[in-house]
Amino acid sequence: MSDSPPPSRTPARAWGDRLRRGITRRRLFALSTAVFVLGAVITWVNWGSGEPYRTESRMLSVRSGPERTEPVDLDTTVYLPQSATGANPAPAVLLAHGFGGTKHSVADSAGELASRGYVVLTWSARGFGNSGGTISLDHPAYEVNDARALLDALAARPEVRKDSGADPRVGVVGGSYGGALALLLAAADQRVDAIVPQITWHNLAGAFFPEAAGGGPADGVFKRNWAGLFFGSGSGLDAATLLGSGDSPPRRQDDIQCGRFSREVCDVYLQVATTGRASTEAVELLERRSPAGVLSRIKAPTLLVQGQADTLFPLSEADANARGIAANGTPVRVAWYSGGHDAQGSDSDVDRTKFLTLQWLDHYVAGKGDAPADSFTYSTPGGISVRSSRPTTLTYSTPEYPGLDGDADLTELPLRGGPQRIANPPAGTPAAISSLPGVGQLVSLVGGASLDVPGQFATFDSAPLDGAVDVVGTPTVRIRAASATGEAVLFVKLYDTAAGQRPTLVQSQVAPVRLADLPSQLADAEPVEVTLPAIAHRFESGHRARLVVATSDQAYATPADPAVYEVDLAGEAVVDRAIALPAARPGSGDPRRIG
């Protein structure tokens, strides 16, 4: 047992990216946590350890804003273990909720942490629940400065262990919206001793305007449905308000439009939702609320948990955060799990995520236990549990996190199909279905809901596989496209097909591509490399890999004008194969064997 931190770990290695004609895949890893719609809820399993605790709830007036002079009232609850006293202070955890949630969303998790001896502070972020202020999307001057004031409040409590008078011994844990808050707070305030961000973003502009052929957010394809759910869940509107009835007077028209969002955020959303394209103002606003630009300031040891079933913030977001933080010599660990914004993780993955989180906090915040290992873990489907009738997973580990771009063994996976003509529907209707934001967990229970519209997609299939192929990482593919209009928006995706079965869109993921300066004839088209979302998936023996290039997707904003494109592959497909060993899994033995 040691109170001192371990030596700094080296940055995640760069993996050289390769592709030949078709698909390539780079490696990544998976992990678990239970997640709901827009926010993440950490689900703890009671292992029987714990002590009594009490709670104190109150409205706490803090000052934030650019100069930390603007008052706002935050609805807070402190969870105090019975053993935490002025004579015996305890380490603390700041526990942040997901978007659309409140302090009540994380109450069970807070109680579990308190039962393990941590003083836990939860709060409803500004604009949510009973807290004042407006939603600014984790703005450094607002939500982040609010959290800095909460660190001050912890430092003022005699029950909280201090590193110095105003410096509490504290970790920050949060999922999705709360996960980005953990990253941004650690960058802004060096009093944070460790963080556990889960299923969160690296660059919010890139997440909402992805472009898989190397373009930036300004050229990205608007993730319309997820953005709409974010805006809707933060509106704070109810029937009484909309009808002008109830105890409160009717809101002004701008309030009806913006709900509890700041005017700045609201104006940008209304503009983007109308045009379907990212303006310079939108990109700048979202990037100011992203960890991407401040990772070099994070010194707090970081455990990054990211979901494999996540069309909102895919695995590449955690990979970029890991590389940026590790480049400073800060200890970083990455874990993937079977859940995410689109699905709840398996029971064994929930156990694994819980253990990894507690292990991280115990060592880096409480100062007990050995340093966590540098190994990285991910999951693959393992069937259905006889006891719970829920999906199970198999957990794998590698000695260290390789990152998404680096050297890997490649396995050629040739695809066939030839040139094909596909139509873009007018006004994007009817559109293909790849995912259903907001009901993803329901869809996961019935085996997915993908649908491609005839005439709007091209297919390229492999031969039946001679043996199972594990794809753990980022597939890439080279395509060629032609358009009489000179431009095209395409959606590239990977299916698993088996004879007599409905094709399965792997983890509901798609790669949106916006192409410009296209020739009118395919023979004149230059190859374009498309990076598909990272996955952890096993193609069983006898199955085929199918690449689909589609013109529409109901989750995204697409060109309104009808058009016809011609597409083909530009080379042979390649899949890189990750080397992984089965790891001990919670539920199959002592969960403390992991790590």
C-alpha positions as CSV (number, residue, x, y, z in Angstrom):
1,M,0.0,0.0,0.0
2,S,1.4,3.4,-1.0
3,D,0.1,7.0,-0.8
4,S,2.5,8.2,-3.5
5,P,1.5,8.2,-7.2
6,P,3.2,5.8,-9.6
7,P,5.7,7.0,-12.2
8,S,4.2,8.7,-15.2
9,R,3.0,6.5,-18.0
10,T,4.2,7.1,-21.5
11,P,1.9,8.5,-24.1
12,A,-0.3,6.1,-26.0
13,R,1.6,4.9,-29.0
14,A,0.8,6.0,-32.5
15,W,-0.4,3.2,-34.7
16,G,0.3,3.5,-38.4
17,D,-2.8,3.7,-40.3
18,R,-3.0,1.5,-43.4
19,L,-5.6,0.6,-45.9
20,R,-5.7,-1.2,-49.1
21,R,-8.8,-1.5,-51.1
22,G,-11.8,-1.6,-48.8
23,I,-11.9,-1.9,-45.1
24,T,-9.1,-1.4,-42.5
25,R,-9.4,-1.5,-38.9
26,R,-7.4,0.1,-36.1
27,R,-7.6,-1.1,-32.5
28,L,-9.4,0.2,-29.5
29,F,-10.9,-1.1,-26.4
30,A,-14.2,-1.3,-24.6
31,L,-15.7,-0.9,-21.2
32,S,-18.9,-0.6,-19.1
33,T,-21.3,1.6,-17.3
34,A,-25.1,1.9,-17.3
35,V,-26.3,4.8,-19.5
36,F,-29.6,6.4,-20.2
37,V,-30.5,8.5,-23.3
38,L,-28.6,11.8,-23.1
39,G,-26.9,11.3,-19.7
40,A,-24.9,8.6,-18.1
41,V,-25.9,7.0,-14.8
42,I,-23.2,5.1,-13.0
43,T,-24.8,1.9,-11.7
44,W,-23.0,0.4,-8.8
45,V,-23.4,-3.2,-7.6
46,N,-23.6,-3.5,-3.8
47,W,-20.7,-5.7,-2.8
48,G,-21.7,-5.7,0.8
49,S,-19.1,-3.2,2.0
50,G,-20.1,0.1,3.5
51,E,-20.8,2.3,6.5
52,P,-23.7,4.6,7.5
53,Y,-23.9,8.0,6.0
54,R,-26.1,11.1,6.2
55,T,-27.0,13.7,3.7
56,E,-27.3,17.5,3.8
57,S,-29.2,19.3,1.0
58,R,-29.2,23.0,0.4
59,M,-29.2,25.7,-2.2
60,L,-25.6,27.0,-2.4
61,S,-25.0,30.5,-3.8
62,V,-21.8,30.6,-5.8
63,R,-20.1,33.1,-8.1
64,S,-19.0,32.2,-11.6
65,G,-18.9,33.9,-15.0
66,P,-15.8,35.2,-16.7
67,E,-14.7,37.1,-13.6
68,R,-16.3,34.7,-11.1
69,T,-18.5,37.6,-9.9
70,E,-21.9,36.5,-11.2
71,P,-24.1,34.8,-8.6
72,V,-26.0,31.6,-9.3
73,D,-27.9,29.3,-6.9
74,L,-27.1,25.6,-7.2
75,D,-29.1,22.8,-5.7
76,T,-26.6,20.6,-3.8
77,T,-26.5,17.5,-1.6
78,V,-23.5,16.4,0.4
79,Y,-23.2,12.7,1.4
80,L,-21.2,12.4,4.7
81,P,-19.9,9.0,6.0
82,Q,-20.4,8.6,9.7
83,S,-16.6,8.1,10.0
84,A,-15.8,11.5,8.4
85,T,-15.2,14.1,11.1
86,G,-13.0,17.1,11.7
87,A,-10.6,14.8,13.6
88,N,-10.8,12.1,10.9
89,P,-11.4,13.9,7.6
90,A,-12.2,11.8,4.5
91,P,-11.3,12.1,0.8
92,A,-14.0,13.6,-1.4
93,V,-15.7,13.0,-4.8
94,L,-17.5,15.6,-6.9
95,L,-20.1,13.6,-8.8
96,A,-21.6,15.2,-11.9
97,H,-24.8,14.1,-13.7
98,G,-25.5,13.7,-17.4
99,F,-27.3,16.1,-19.7
100,G,-31.0,16.3,-18.9
101,G,-30.4,14.9,-15.4
102,T,-30.2,16.4,-11.9
103,K,-28.4,15.6,-8.6
104,H,-31.1,13.0,-8.1
105,S,-29.9,11.1,-11.2
106,V,-26.6,10.1,-9.3
107,A,-28.1,9.7,-5.9
108,D,-27.6,5.9,-5.8
109,S,-24.0,6.2,-6.9
110,A,-23.3,8.9,-4.4
111,G,-24.7,6.7,-1.6
112,E,-22.4,3.8,-2.7
113,L,-19.3,6.0,-2.7
114,A,-20.3,7.5,0.7
115,S,-20.7,4.0,2.1
116,R,-17.1,3.4,1.0
117,G,-15.8,6.3,3.0
118,Y,-15.9,9.2,0.6
119,V,-17.5,12.6,1.2
120,V,-19.6,13.1,-2.0
121,L,-20.9,16.3,-3.3
122,T,-23.7,16.2,-6.0
123,W,-25.4,19.1,-7.6
124,S,-27.9,20.0,-10.3
125,A,-25.9,21.8,-13.0
126,R,-27.0,25.3,-13.9
127,G,-30.2,25.3,-15.9
128,F,-31.3,21.9,-14.6
129,G,-33.6,20.9,-11.8
130,N,-33.9,23.6,-9.1
131,S,-30.6,25.2,-9.9
132,G,-30.6,28.7,-11.3
133,G,-28.8,30.0,-14.4
134,T,-29.0,28.9,-18.0
135,I,-27.4,25.9,-19.8
136,S,-24.1,26.9,-21.4
137,L,-22.9,23.4,-22.4
138,D,-20.0,23.2,-19.9
139,H,-18.7,26.6,-20.7
140,P,-15.4,27.2,-18.9
141,A,-16.7,30.5,-17.4
142,Y,-20.0,29.1,-16.2
143,E,-20.4,25.3,-15.6
144,V,-16.7,24.9,-15.0
145,N,-16.4,27.9,-12.7
146,D,-19.5,26.7,-10.9
147,A,-17.6,23.4,-10.2
148,R,-14.6,25.3,-9.0
149,A,-16.8,27.0,-6.5
150,L,-18.0,23.6,-5.3
151,L,-14.3,22.7,-4.8
152,D,-14.1,25.7,-2.5
153,A,-17.2,24.5,-0.7
154,L,-15.6,21.1,-0.1
155,A,-12.4,22.8,1.1
156,A,-14.4,24.7,3.7
157,R,-15.8,21.5,5.3
158,P,-13.9,20.1,8.2
159,E,-14.9,16.5,7.3
160,V,-13.0,16.7,4.0
161,R,-9.3,15.8,3.9
162,K,-7.1,18.6,2.6
163,D,-3.8,18.8,0.8
164,S,-3.6,22.4,2.0
165,G,-6.0,24.8,3.5
166,A,-8.0,25.5,0.4
167,D,-7.2,22.3,-1.5
168,P,-9.5,19.4,-0.8
169,R,-8.4,15.8,-1.6
170,V,-10.9,15.2,-4.4
171,G,-11.7,13.2,-7.4
172,V,-14.3,14.1,-10.1
173,V,-16.6,11.4,-11.7
174,G,-19.2,12.0,-14.3
175,G,-20.8,10.6,-17.5
176,S,-21.5,12.3,-20.8
177,Y,-22.1,16.0,-19.9
178,G,-20.6,15.3,-16.5
179,G,-17.6,13.6,-18.0
180,A,-16.7,16.6,-20.1
181,L,-17.1,18.7,-16.9
182,A,-14.6,16.4,-15.2
183,L,-12.0,16.9,-18.0
184,L,-12.5,20.7,-18.2
185,L,-12.5,21.1,-14.4
186,A,-9.2,19.2,-14.1
187,A,-7.7,21.4,-16.8
188,A,-8.9,24.6,-15.0
189,D,-8.2,23.7,-11.4
190,Q,-5.1,21.8,-10.3
191,R,-6.7,20.9,-7.0
192,V,-8.4,18.0,-8.7
193,D,-6.5,14.8,-7.8
194,A,-8.1,12.3,-10.2
195,I,-10.9,12.1,-12.7
196,V,-13.1,9.4,-14.2
197,P,-14.8,10.8,-17.3
198,Q,-17.3,8.4,-19.0
199,I,-18.9,8.3,-22.4
200,T,-18.0,11.9,-23.1
201,W,-16.7,14.1,-25.9
202,H,-13.3,15.3,-27.0
203,N,-14.5,17.9,-29.6
204,L,-18.1,18.7,-29.4
205,A,-18.1,20.3,-32.8
206,G,-16.7,17.1,-34.4
207,A,-19.1,15.0,-32.5
208,F,-22.2,16.9,-33.8
209,F,-20.6,17.5,-37.3
210,P,-18.6,14.4,-38.1
211,E,-16.8,14.0,-41.4
212,A,-15.1,10.6,-42.0
213,A,-13.0,11.5,-45.0
214,G,-10.7,13.9,-43.2
215,G,-12.7,17.1,-43.3
216,G,-13.3,19.2,-40.1
217,P,-16.6,20.1,-38.4
218,A,-17.1,23.0,-40.9
219,D,-17.6,20.4,-43.6
220,G,-19.2,17.8,-41.3
221,V,-22.7,16.2,-41.6
222,F,-25.1,17.5,-39.0
223,K,-26.1,14.9,-36.4
224,R,-29.6,16.3,-36.4
225,N,-31.5,13.8,-34.2
226,W,-29.0,13.8,-31.4
227,A,-28.8,17.6,-31.5
228,G,-32.6,17.9,-31.3
229,L,-32.7,15.5,-28.3
230,F,-30.1,17.6,-26.5
231,F,-32.0,20.8,-27.2
232,G,-35.3,19.3,-26.3
233,S,-34.2,17.8,-23.1
234,G,-32.8,21.1,-21.9
235,S,-35.8,23.2,-22.8
236,G,-37.4,23.0,-19.4
237,L,-40.8,23.5,-21.0
238,D,-44.0,21.8,-19.8
239,A,-47.6,21.8,-20.9
240,A,-48.6,24.6,-18.4
241,T,-45.9,26.9,-19.7
242,L,-46.8,26.2,-23.4
243,L,-50.5,26.8,-22.8
244,G,-50.0,29.9,-20.7
245,S,-51.7,28.3,-17.6
246,G,-50.5,27.3,-14.2
247,D,-49.0,29.5,-11.5
248,S,-46.2,31.0,-13.6
249,P,-47.0,33.7,-16.2
250,P,-46.5,32.7,-19.9
251,R,-42.9,32.9,-21.1
252,R,-41.8,35.3,-23.7
253,Q,-41.4,34.0,-27.3
254,D,-37.6,33.8,-27.0
255,D,-38.0,31.7,-23.8
256,I,-40.4,29.4,-25.6
257,Q,-37.7,28.9,-28.2
258,C,-34.7,28.6,-25.9
259,G,-36.1,27.1,-22.8
260,R,-33.3,27.0,-20.2
261,F,-30.4,27.4,-22.7
262,S,-28.3,30.5,-22.8
263,R,-29.2,32.8,-25.6
264,E,-25.8,32.3,-27.3
265,V,-26.3,28.5,-27.4
266,C,-29.9,28.8,-28.5
267,D,-29.2,31.1,-31.4
268,V,-26.5,28.8,-32.7
269,Y,-28.7,25.8,-32.5
270,L,-31.6,27.5,-34.2
271,Q,-29.3,28.6,-37.1
272,V,-27.7,25.1,-37.5
273,A,-31.0,23.2,-37.2
274,T,-32.4,25.5,-40.0
275,T,-29.5,25.2,-42.4
276,G,-28.2,21.8,-41.6
277,R,-24.6,23.1,-41.9
278,A,-22.1,24.2,-39.3
279,S,-21.4,28.0,-39.3
280,T,-18.1,29.4,-38.1
281,E,-19.9,30.6,-35.0
282,A,-21.3,27.1,-34.2
283,V,-17.9,25.5,-34.6
284,E,-16.2,28.1,-32.4
285,L,-18.9,27.9,-29.7
286,L,-18.8,24.1,-29.5
287,E,-15.0,24.0,-29.5
288,R,-14.8,26.4,-26.6
289,R,-16.8,23.8,-24.6
290,S,-14.5,20.9,-25.5
291,P,-11.6,19.3,-23.7
292,A,-9.7,19.2,-27.0
293,G,-8.0,22.5,-26.5
294,V,-7.0,22.1,-22.8
295,L,-5.8,18.5,-22.5
296,S,-2.2,19.7,-22.0
297,R,-3.3,21.3,-18.7
298,I,-4.7,18.1,-17.2
299,K,-2.3,16.7,-14.5
300,A,-4.9,14.6,-12.6
301,P,-4.6,10.8,-13.3
302,T,-7.4,10.0,-15.8
303,L,-9.5,6.8,-16.2
304,L,-11.4,7.1,-19.5
305,V,-14.5,4.9,-19.9
306,Q,-16.1,4.9,-23.3
307,G,-19.1,3.0,-24.7
308,Q,-19.0,0.7,-27.7
309,A,-22.8,1.2,-28.2
310,D,-22.6,4.9,-28.7
311,T,-23.6,6.8,-31.9
312,L,-23.4,10.2,-30.0
313,F,-19.8,10.1,-28.6
314,P,-18.0,7.2,-30.3
315,L,-14.9,5.5,-29.1
316,S,-12.6,7.8,-31.1
317,E,-13.6,10.6,-28.7
318,A,-11.9,8.8,-25.7
319,D,-9.0,7.9,-27.9
320,A,-8.3,11.5,-28.7
321,N,-8.6,12.5,-25.0
322,A,-6.3,9.7,-24.0
323,R,-3.6,10.7,-26.5
324,G,-3.8,14.3,-25.5
325,I,-3.6,13.7,-21.8
326,A,-0.9,11.0,-21.9
327,A,1.3,13.3,-24.0
328,N,1.9,15.3,-20.8
329,G,3.1,12.3,-18.9
330,T,-0.2,12.2,-16.9
331,P,-1.3,8.6,-16.0
332,V,-4.1,7.5,-18.3
333,R,-6.1,4.3,-18.5
334,V,-8.7,3.5,-21.2
335,A,-11.6,1.0,-20.9
336,W,-14.3,0.2,-23.4
337,Y,-17.6,-1.4,-22.4
338,S,-20.7,-2.8,-24.1
339,G,-23.0,0.1,-23.3
340,G,-23.1,3.8,-24.2
341,H,-25.8,6.3,-25.1
342,D,-27.5,3.6,-27.3
343,A,-27.5,0.7,-24.9
344,Q,-27.1,-0.4,-21.3
345,G,-24.0,-2.4,-20.6
346,S,-24.0,-6.0,-19.5
347,D,-24.1,-6.9,-15.8
348,S,-20.5,-8.1,-16.0
349,D,-19.4,-4.9,-17.7
350,V,-21.2,-2.8,-15.0
351,D,-19.2,-4.7,-12.4
352,R,-16.0,-4.2,-14.3
353,T,-16.5,-0.4,-14.7
354,K,-17.4,-0.1,-11.0
355,F,-14.3,-1.9,-9.9
356,L,-12.0,0.1,-12.2
357,T,-13.5,3.4,-11.0
358,L,-13.2,2.5,-7.3
359,Q,-9.7,1.2,-7.8
360,W,-8.7,4.5,-9.5
361,L,-10.3,6.7,-6.8
362,D,-8.9,4.5,-3.9
363,H,-5.3,4.9,-5.2
364,Y,-5.2,8.4,-6.5
365,V,-7.6,10.1,-4.1
366,A,-7.8,8.1,-1.0
367,G,-4.1,7.1,-1.2
368,K,-4.6,3.4,-0.6
369,G,-3.9,0.3,-2.7
370,D,-1.3,-0.3,-5.4
371,A,-1.3,1.8,-8.6
372,P,-3.8,0.5,-11.2
373,A,-2.3,-1.5,-14.1
374,D,-1.8,0.0,-17.5
375,S,-3.8,-2.8,-19.2
376,F,-6.8,-1.9,-21.4
377,T,-10.1,-3.8,-21.6
378,Y,-13.0,-4.2,-24.1
379,S,-16.0,-6.4,-24.5
380,T,-17.6,-8.6,-27.2
381,P,-21.1,-10.2,-27.1
382,G,-21.2,-13.5,-25.2
383,G,-24.8,-14.7,-25.5
384,I,-27.9,-14.4,-23.2
385,S,-27.8,-14.9,-19.4
386,V,-29.9,-17.8,-18.3
387,R,-30.6,-16.1,-14.9
388,S,-31.4,-12.6,-16.0
389,S,-32.3,-13.1,-19.8
390,R,-30.0,-10.1,-20.5
391,P,-27.1,-10.0,-23.0
392,T,-23.8,-11.1,-21.6
393,T,-20.3,-10.1,-22.7
394,L,-16.8,-11.5,-22.8
395,T,-14.0,-9.2,-21.5
396,Y,-10.6,-9.0,-23.1
397,S,-7.5,-7.2,-22.1
398,T,-4.2,-6.1,-23.6
399,P,-1.1,-5.0,-21.6
400,E,-1.2,-1.4,-22.8
401,Y,-3.5,0.9,-24.8
402,P,-2.3,1.0,-28.4
403,G,-4.4,3.9,-29.6
404,L,-6.4,4.1,-32.8
405,D,-3.7,5.1,-35.2
406,G,-0.6,2.9,-35.2
407,D,0.9,-0.3,-36.5
408,A,-1.2,-3.4,-36.5
409,D,-1.3,-6.8,-38.2
410,L,-3.6,-6.6,-41.3
411,T,-5.8,-9.3,-42.6
412,E,-7.0,-8.8,-46.2
413,L,-10.7,-9.0,-46.6
414,P,-11.5,-8.5,-50.3
415,L,-14.9,-7.1,-51.1
416,R,-16.9,-7.4,-54.4
417,G,-19.6,-5.3,-55.9
418,G,-18.4,-3.1,-58.8
419,P,-19.7,0.4,-59.8
420,Q,-23.2,1.2,-58.7
421,R,-25.6,4.1,-59.1
422,I,-27.5,5.4,-56.1
423,A,-30.1,8.1,-55.6
424,N,-30.3,10.9,-53.1
425,P,-34.0,11.3,-52.1
426,P,-35.6,14.8,-52.2
427,A,-35.6,16.5,-48.8
428,G,-33.9,13.4,-47.4
429,T,-37.1,11.4,-47.5
430,P,-37.5,8.4,-47.3
431,A,-34.3,7.9,-45.4
432,A,-32.3,4.9,-44.2
433,I,-32.4,4.1,-40.5
434,S,-29.1,3.3,-38.7
435,S,-29.9,4.2,-35.1
436,L,-32.8,5.7,-33.1
437,P,-31.4,8.3,-30.7
438,G,-33.4,8.4,-27.5
439,V,-34.7,4.9,-27.8
440,G,-31.4,3.1,-28.5
441,Q,-31.7,0.9,-25.4
442,L,-35.1,-0.3,-26.5
443,V,-33.8,-1.0,-30.0
444,S,-30.8,-3.0,-28.6
445,L,-33.2,-5.4,-26.9
446,V,-34.8,-6.3,-30.2
447,G,-31.5,-6.7,-32.2
448,G,-31.3,-3.4,-33.9
449,A,-33.5,-1.4,-36.3
450,S,-31.3,-0.7,-39.3
451,L,-33.0,-0.2,-42.7
452,D,-31.6,0.8,-46.1
453,V,-34.0,2.2,-48.7
454,P,-33.8,0.4,-52.1
455,G,-32.2,2.5,-54.8
456,Q,-30.3,4.6,-52.2
457,F,-27.4,2.3,-51.4
458,A,-24.6,0.3,-52.9
459,T,-23.3,-3.0,-51.3
460,F,-19.9,-4.6,-51.4
461,D,-19.6,-8.1,-49.9
462,S,-16.7,-10.4,-48.8
463,A,-16.7,-14.1,-49.5
464,P,-17.8,-16.3,-46.5
465,L,-15.1,-16.2,-43.9
466,D,-13.0,-19.3,-43.4
467,G,-12.6,-18.5,-39.7
468,A,-13.7,-16.0,-37.1
469,V,-12.3,-12.5,-37.5
470,D,-12.1,-10.1,-34.5
471,V,-12.3,-6.5,-35.5
472,V,-11.2,-4.4,-32.6
473,G,-10.5,-0.9,-33.7
474,T,-11.2,1.4,-36.6
475,P,-12.0,0.0,-40.1
476,T,-11.1,2.2,-43.0
477,V,-12.1,1.9,-46.7
478,R,-11.2,3.7,-49.9
479,I,-14.0,4.6,-52.2
480,R,-14.5,6.6,-55.5
481,A,-17.6,8.7,-56.2
482,A,-19.0,10.8,-59.1
483,S,-21.8,13.3,-59.1
484,A,-23.3,15.5,-61.8
485,T,-23.7,18.2,-59.1
486,G,-20.0,18.0,-58.1
487,E,-20.8,17.0,-54.5
488,A,-22.3,14.3,-52.4
489,V,-23.1,13.3,-48.8
490,L,-22.7,9.6,-48.2
491,F,-23.0,7.3,-45.3
492,V,-20.5,4.4,-45.2
493,K,-21.2,1.5,-42.8
494,L,-20.2,-2.1,-42.0
495,Y,-22.6,-5.0,-41.7
496,D,-22.3,-8.6,-40.5
497,T,-24.3,-10.9,-42.7
498,A,-25.0,-14.6,-42.3
499,A,-26.9,-17.0,-44.6
500,G,-30.6,-16.9,-43.8
501,Q,-30.3,-14.1,-41.3
502,R,-31.0,-10.4,-41.4
503,P,-27.8,-8.3,-41.9
504,T,-26.7,-6.6,-38.7
505,L,-25.3,-3.1,-38.7
506,V,-22.3,-3.4,-36.5
507,Q,-22.9,-1.4,-33.3
508,S,-25.3,0.9,-35.3
509,Q,-22.4,3.0,-36.4
510,V,-22.1,5.0,-39.7
511,A,-19.4,7.2,-41.2
512,P,-20.8,10.4,-42.7
513,V,-18.8,11.8,-45.6
514,R,-19.3,15.1,-47.4
515,L,-17.4,15.1,-50.8
516,A,-16.9,18.2,-53.0
517,D,-15.3,18.8,-56.4
518,L,-16.4,15.4,-57.7
519,P,-16.2,14.6,-61.4
520,S,-19.3,13.7,-63.3
521,Q,-17.8,10.4,-64.5
522,L,-16.6,7.7,-62.1
523,A,-13.5,6.9,-64.3
524,D,-12.2,10.4,-63.4
525,A,-12.8,10.1,-59.6
526,E,-9.9,10.1,-57.2
527,P,-9.8,7.6,-54.3
528,V,-11.1,8.9,-51.0
529,E,-10.2,7.2,-47.7
530,V,-13.1,6.9,-45.2
531,T,-12.5,6.1,-41.6
532,L,-15.3,4.1,-40.1
533,P,-16.2,4.4,-36.4
534,A,-14.1,2.2,-34.0
535,I,-15.8,-1.1,-33.1
536,A,-15.2,-4.3,-31.1
537,H,-16.9,-7.0,-33.1
538,R,-16.4,-10.7,-34.0
539,F,-17.4,-11.9,-37.5
540,E,-18.0,-15.6,-37.0
541,S,-16.8,-18.2,-39.4
542,G,-19.1,-18.5,-42.5
543,H,-20.3,-14.9,-42.1
544,R,-19.7,-12.2,-44.6
545,A,-18.6,-8.6,-44.1
546,R,-20.7,-6.2,-46.1
547,L,-19.9,-2.6,-46.8
548,V,-22.8,-0.3,-47.6
549,V,-22.6,3.2,-49.1
550,A,-25.9,5.0,-48.7
551,T,-27.2,8.4,-49.6
552,S,-29.5,9.1,-46.7
553,D,-29.8,8.6,-42.9
554,Q,-32.7,9.8,-40.8
555,A,-30.3,10.7,-37.9
556,Y,-28.5,13.3,-40.1
557,A,-29.3,16.4,-42.2
558,T,-28.8,15.6,-45.9
559,P,-29.0,17.6,-49.1
560,A,-32.6,18.5,-50.0
561,D,-32.1,18.4,-53.8
562,P,-32.5,15.0,-55.5
563,A,-29.4,13.7,-57.2
564,V,-27.8,10.5,-58.6
565,Y,-24.3,9.4,-57.6
566,E,-22.1,6.6,-58.8
567,V,-19.8,4.8,-56.3
568,D,-17.3,2.0,-56.2
569,L,-14.5,0.7,-54.1
570,A,-10.9,1.9,-54.8
571,G,-8.8,-1.1,-53.7
572,E,-9.0,-4.3,-51.8
573,A,-10.3,-4.5,-48.3
574,V,-8.0,-5.0,-45.3
575,V,-8.9,-5.7,-41.6
576,D,-6.3,-5.3,-38.9
577,R,-6.5,-7.9,-36.2
578,A,-5.9,-7.0,-32.6
579,I,-4.2,-9.5,-30.2
580,A,-6.2,-9.8,-27.0
581,L,-6.4,-12.3,-24.1
582,P,-9.5,-13.1,-22.1
583,A,-9.5,-11.2,-18.8
584,A,-11.0,-12.2,-15.4
585,R,-14.5,-10.9,-15.3
586,P,-16.7,-9.8,-12.4
587,G,-19.2,-12.5,-11.6
588,S,-16.9,-15.3,-12.6
589,G,-14.7,-15.0,-9.6
590,D,-13.1,-12.3,-7.5
591,P,-13.8,-8.9,-9.3
592,R,-10.6,-7.6,-7.7
593,R,-8.6,-9.8,-10.0
594,I,-9.2,-7.3,-12.8
595,G,-6.6,-4.6,-13.3
